[in-house]
Amino acid sequence: MAHSTVNSTNISLNAGTELHPTNVSSVVMDIPEEIFLFLCMFSLLENILVVIAICKNHNLHSPMYYFICCLAASDMLVSSSNLGETLIIFMLKKGVIKFEHTLIKKMDYIFDTMICCSLVTSLSFLGAIAIDRYITIFYGLRYHSIMTLRRVVIAIVVIWLASLVCAVIFIIYHESGAVVLCLIVFFLFMLALMVALYIHMFALARRHARNISALQKGKSRRVTPHQVRANMKGAITLTMLLGVFFLCWGPLFLHLTLVVSCPKHYICHSYFYYFNIYLLLVICNSVIDPLIYAFRSQELRKTLKEIIWCSW
């Protein structure tokens, strides 16, 4: 992940080689490891609490919250990866431990695989939540027959397995520009898909808003105002999650795009210099997501409070 630290034997832990290939300048802005450690530990604690809360509260046992639970697990993956790597870098820098270069390279690959898997799963589960909200709004009467527990479990297993396979392939062929390009295309495709779903959902919301008075007068009972508000609240929550994801991961994907398109241009090199900032933003995404869950869901916020108070 190129935290740009080197131990006394000049062996660096340059994880993220697929993000920062050899033909790109390795000179990057240095950020204190303590900042990475703090954010990673805080994020890990937050997301663990979210997973526990969803598992504990039976009112949160619905497809959307199952996907949110997996999104939190994905955030835990990226936090754990950064935390483990930062700890090793810190200990190498202080001379507490010494590893052979081959062992360091293997650890790089493990950490990179975790980060790439987290990226693919985060995008996939954001897409799954968007599809869930779409079905809720447009096929509300058939929702429970469409989003069965069996289908949700299958979707979750497929996403995790496919993400792991993609991450391994990405790390093995990290020097190939085509592989990096595939990841960029996947990122843009998922964003385009979710934006299209949101536009359709919010267009329907406007129509529902115009018909609220008619619903209240009893002219139609298919959708109640309460259902409309609840469905759109879920869509707004997902919009916030997507916006934060784009802001936090966007700079890193721009970095990848420049790595493929202009790795030797001086303007691109000036952007590569801030690589560690982009990694820091990725960790910030895993810190912010649980705050959005808690802020938007009263039930989840209540459960989190109970867990925190009981732990004291």
C-alpha positions as CSV (number, residue, x, y, z in Angstrom):
1,M,0.0,0.0,0.0
2,A,3.0,2.2,-0.3
3,H,3.0,4.0,3.0
4,S,6.5,5.1,1.9
5,T,8.3,3.9,5.0
6,V,11.6,2.0,5.0
7,N,13.3,0.1,7.8
8,S,17.0,0.2,8.6
9,T,17.9,-2.5,6.1
10,N,16.2,-0.5,3.3
11,I,13.4,-3.2,2.9
12,S,10.1,-1.4,2.4
13,L,6.6,-2.8,2.8
14,N,5.3,-1.5,-0.5
15,A,1.8,-3.1,-0.5
16,G,-0.5,-2.1,-3.2
17,T,1.9,-2.8,-6.0
18,E,-1.0,-3.1,-8.4
19,L,-2.0,0.4,-7.5
20,H,1.5,1.8,-7.6
21,P,3.5,-0.1,-10.3
22,T,7.2,0.0,-10.9
23,N,7.0,2.4,-13.8
24,V,5.4,5.1,-11.6
25,S,7.4,7.3,-9.3
26,S,7.7,5.8,-5.8
27,V,8.1,9.3,-4.2
28,V,4.9,9.9,-2.2
29,M,3.8,12.2,0.6
30,D,4.6,10.7,4.0
31,I,1.8,10.4,6.5
32,P,2.4,9.4,10.1
33,E,1.6,5.8,10.8
34,E,-0.2,6.9,14.0
35,I,-3.0,8.5,11.8
36,F,-3.5,5.3,9.9
37,L,-3.5,3.2,13.1
38,F,-6.1,5.4,14.8
39,L,-8.5,5.5,11.9
40,C,-8.2,1.8,11.2
41,M,-8.8,0.8,14.9
42,F,-11.7,3.3,15.1
43,S,-13.3,2.0,11.9
44,L,-12.8,-1.6,12.9
45,L,-14.6,-1.0,16.2
46,E,-17.4,0.9,14.5
47,N,-18.1,-1.8,12.0
48,I,-17.9,-4.6,14.5
49,L,-20.6,-2.8,16.5
50,V,-22.8,-2.5,13.4
51,V,-22.4,-6.2,12.6
52,I,-23.2,-7.2,16.2
53,A,-26.2,-4.9,16.3
54,I,-27.7,-6.3,13.1
55,C,-27.2,-9.9,14.3
56,K,-28.7,-9.1,17.7
57,N,-31.8,-7.2,16.7
58,H,-34.4,-9.4,15.0
59,N,-36.1,-6.2,13.7
60,L,-33.1,-5.6,11.5
61,H,-33.2,-9.1,10.0
62,S,-34.2,-8.0,6.5
63,P,-32.5,-8.1,3.1
64,M,-31.4,-4.5,3.2
65,Y,-29.7,-4.9,6.6
66,Y,-28.2,-8.2,5.6
67,F,-26.5,-6.3,2.8
68,I,-25.5,-3.5,5.1
69,C,-24.0,-6.1,7.5
70,C,-21.9,-7.4,4.6
71,L,-21.0,-3.8,3.6
72,A,-19.8,-3.3,7.2
73,A,-17.8,-6.6,7.0
74,S,-16.2,-5.3,3.8
75,D,-15.2,-2.1,5.6
76,M,-13.8,-4.3,8.4
77,L,-11.7,-6.0,5.7
78,V,-10.1,-2.9,4.4
79,S,-9.6,-1.6,8.0
80,S,-7.9,-4.9,9.1
81,S,-5.7,-4.8,6.0
82,N,-4.5,-1.3,6.6
83,L,-4.2,-1.9,10.3
84,G,-2.0,-5.0,9.9
85,E,0.1,-3.4,7.2
86,T,0.6,-0.2,9.2
87,L,1.6,-2.1,12.3
88,I,4.2,-4.1,10.4
89,I,5.6,-1.0,8.7
90,F,5.8,0.8,12.1
91,M,7.7,-2.2,13.7
92,L,10.0,-2.4,10.7
93,K,10.7,1.3,10.9
94,K,11.5,1.0,14.6
95,G,13.6,-2.1,14.0
96,V,11.4,-4.2,16.3
97,I,11.1,-6.9,13.7
98,K,13.0,-7.9,10.6
99,F,11.7,-9.9,7.7
100,E,13.1,-11.3,4.5
101,H,12.2,-9.5,1.3
102,T,10.3,-12.6,0.0
103,L,8.2,-12.7,3.1
104,I,7.4,-9.0,2.9
105,K,6.4,-9.4,-0.7
106,K,4.0,-12.3,0.3
107,M,2.5,-10.1,3.0
108,D,2.1,-7.3,0.4
109,Y,0.0,-9.7,-1.7
110,I,-2.2,-10.7,1.2
111,F,-2.9,-7.2,2.2
112,D,-3.5,-6.1,-1.4
113,T,-5.9,-9.0,-1.9
114,M,-7.9,-7.9,1.2
115,I,-8.1,-4.3,-0.1
116,C,-9.2,-5.3,-3.6
117,C,-11.7,-7.8,-2.2
118,S,-13.1,-5.0,0.0
119,L,-13.4,-2.7,-3.0
120,V,-15.3,-5.2,-5.2
121,T,-17.6,-6.3,-2.3
122,S,-18.3,-2.7,-1.3
123,L,-19.4,-1.8,-4.8
124,S,-21.3,-5.1,-5.2
125,F,-23.2,-4.7,-1.9
126,L,-24.0,-1.0,-2.6
127,G,-25.5,-2.3,-5.9
128,A,-27.4,-5.0,-4.1
129,I,-28.9,-2.5,-1.6
130,A,-29.9,-0.3,-4.6
131,I,-31.6,-3.2,-6.3
132,D,-33.3,-4.1,-3.0
133,R,-34.7,-0.5,-2.6
134,Y,-35.8,-0.5,-6.2
135,I,-37.8,-3.7,-5.8
136,T,-39.2,-2.4,-2.6
137,I,-40.5,0.7,-4.3
138,F,-41.6,-0.7,-7.7
139,Y,-42.7,-4.2,-6.7
140,G,-43.8,-3.6,-3.1
141,L,-46.6,-6.2,-3.2
142,R,-44.3,-8.9,-4.5
143,Y,-41.3,-7.9,-2.5
144,H,-41.3,-10.9,-0.1
145,S,-41.8,-13.4,-2.9
146,I,-38.9,-11.8,-4.9
147,M,-36.4,-11.1,-2.1
148,T,-36.6,-14.5,-0.3
149,L,-34.0,-15.5,2.3
150,R,-32.6,-18.2,0.0
151,R,-32.0,-15.7,-2.8
152,V,-30.4,-13.2,-0.5
153,V,-28.0,-15.8,1.0
154,I,-27.1,-17.0,-2.5
155,A,-26.5,-13.4,-3.6
156,I,-24.2,-12.8,-0.6
157,V,-22.2,-16.0,-1.1
158,V,-21.8,-15.3,-4.8
159,I,-20.6,-11.7,-4.2
160,W,-18.0,-12.7,-1.7
161,L,-16.7,-15.6,-3.7
162,A,-16.6,-13.6,-7.0
163,S,-14.9,-10.7,-5.2
164,L,-12.3,-13.0,-3.7
165,V,-11.5,-14.5,-7.1
166,C,-11.4,-11.1,-8.8
167,A,-9.1,-9.8,-6.1
168,V,-6.7,-12.7,-6.5
169,I,-6.6,-12.4,-10.3
170,F,-6.1,-8.6,-9.9
171,I,-3.1,-9.1,-7.6
172,I,-1.5,-11.9,-9.8
173,Y,-1.8,-9.8,-13.0
174,H,-1.3,-6.4,-11.3
175,E,1.3,-5.3,-13.9
176,S,-1.2,-5.7,-16.7
177,G,-2.9,-2.4,-17.7
178,A,-5.9,-4.4,-19.0
179,V,-6.6,-5.8,-15.5
180,V,-6.5,-2.3,-14.0
181,L,-8.7,-1.1,-16.8
182,C,-11.2,-3.8,-16.0
183,L,-11.4,-2.6,-12.4
184,I,-12.0,1.0,-13.5
185,V,-14.7,-0.1,-15.9
186,F,-16.4,-2.2,-13.1
187,F,-16.3,0.9,-10.8
188,L,-17.9,3.2,-13.5
189,F,-20.5,0.5,-14.5
190,M,-21.7,0.1,-10.9
191,L,-21.9,3.8,-10.4
192,A,-23.9,4.2,-13.6
193,L,-26.2,1.4,-12.6
194,M,-26.9,2.8,-9.2
195,V,-27.4,6.4,-10.5
196,A,-29.9,5.1,-13.0
197,L,-31.8,3.2,-10.3
198,Y,-31.8,6.3,-8.1
199,I,-33.1,8.6,-10.8
200,H,-36.0,6.2,-11.5
201,M,-36.7,5.8,-7.7
202,F,-36.8,9.5,-7.1
203,A,-38.9,10.1,-10.1
204,L,-41.5,7.7,-8.7
205,A,-41.2,9.5,-5.3
206,R,-42.3,12.7,-7.0
207,R,-45.3,11.0,-8.4
208,H,-46.1,9.5,-5.0
209,A,-45.9,12.9,-3.4
210,R,-48.4,14.2,-5.8
211,N,-50.8,11.4,-5.0
212,I,-50.4,11.5,-1.2
213,S,-53.6,13.5,-0.8
214,A,-55.5,11.1,-3.0
215,L,-54.2,8.2,-0.9
216,Q,-55.3,9.8,2.3
217,K,-58.8,10.4,0.9
218,G,-59.1,6.7,0.2
219,K,-59.0,6.9,-3.6
220,S,-56.1,4.4,-3.6
221,R,-54.8,2.1,-0.9
222,R,-52.0,0.3,-2.8
223,V,-49.3,2.4,-1.2
224,T,-49.7,4.4,2.1
225,P,-47.8,7.6,2.8
226,H,-46.0,5.8,5.6
227,Q,-44.7,3.2,3.1
228,V,-43.6,5.9,0.7
229,R,-41.6,7.7,3.4
230,A,-40.1,4.4,4.6
231,N,-39.1,3.3,1.2
232,M,-37.6,6.7,0.2
233,K,-35.7,6.9,3.5
234,G,-33.9,3.7,2.5
235,A,-33.2,5.2,-0.9
236,I,-31.8,8.4,0.6
237,T,-29.6,6.4,3.0
238,L,-28.2,4.5,0.0
239,T,-27.7,7.8,-1.9
240,M,-25.6,9.1,1.0
241,L,-23.6,5.9,1.2
242,L,-22.9,6.0,-2.6
243,G,-22.0,9.7,-2.4
244,V,-19.5,9.1,0.4
245,F,-18.1,6.0,-1.4
246,F,-17.5,8.0,-4.6
247,L,-15.8,10.9,-2.7
248,C,-13.6,8.6,-0.8
249,W,-12.7,6.0,-3.5
250,G,-12.9,8.4,-6.5
251,P,-9.3,9.9,-6.0
252,L,-7.8,6.4,-5.9
253,F,-9.6,5.4,-9.1
254,L,-8.4,8.6,-10.7
255,H,-4.9,7.5,-9.6
256,L,-5.5,4.1,-11.3
257,T,-6.8,5.8,-14.5
258,L,-3.6,8.0,-14.6
259,V,-1.4,4.9,-14.0
260,V,-2.9,3.3,-17.1
261,S,-3.1,6.4,-19.3
262,C,-0.1,8.6,-18.4
263,P,2.3,6.9,-16.0
264,K,5.3,8.9,-17.0
265,H,3.8,12.4,-17.5
266,Y,5.0,15.0,-15.1
267,I,1.4,16.1,-14.3
268,C,0.4,12.6,-13.5
269,H,3.5,12.2,-11.2
270,S,2.4,15.3,-9.3
271,Y,-0.9,13.5,-8.6
272,F,0.8,10.3,-7.7
273,Y,2.7,12.2,-5.0
274,Y,-0.5,12.3,-2.9
275,F,-1.1,8.5,-3.1
276,N,-1.2,8.1,0.7
277,I,-3.9,10.7,1.0
278,Y,-6.1,8.7,-1.3
279,L,-5.5,5.6,0.9
280,L,-6.4,7.7,3.9
281,L,-9.7,8.6,2.2
282,V,-10.4,4.9,1.6
283,I,-10.1,4.3,5.4
284,C,-12.3,7.4,6.1
285,N,-15.0,5.8,4.0
286,S,-15.1,2.8,6.4
287,V,-15.3,5.2,9.3
288,I,-18.1,7.3,7.8
289,D,-20.4,4.4,6.7
290,P,-21.4,3.3,10.2
291,L,-22.2,6.8,11.1
292,I,-24.6,7.0,8.2
293,Y,-26.3,3.7,9.2
294,A,-26.8,4.9,12.8
295,F,-27.9,8.4,11.7
296,R,-30.5,7.1,9.3
297,S,-31.9,4.1,11.2
298,Q,-33.5,4.7,14.6
299,E,-33.7,1.0,15.3
300,L,-30.0,0.4,14.6
301,R,-29.1,3.5,16.6
302,K,-31.1,2.2,19.6
303,T,-29.5,-1.2,19.4
304,L,-26.0,0.3,19.2
305,K,-26.7,2.4,22.3
306,E,-27.8,-0.7,24.2
307,I,-24.6,-2.6,23.1
308,I,-22.4,0.3,24.1
309,W,-24.1,0.8,27.5
310,C,-24.1,-2.9,28.3
311,S,-20.3,-3.1,27.6
312,W,-19.5,-0.5,30.2
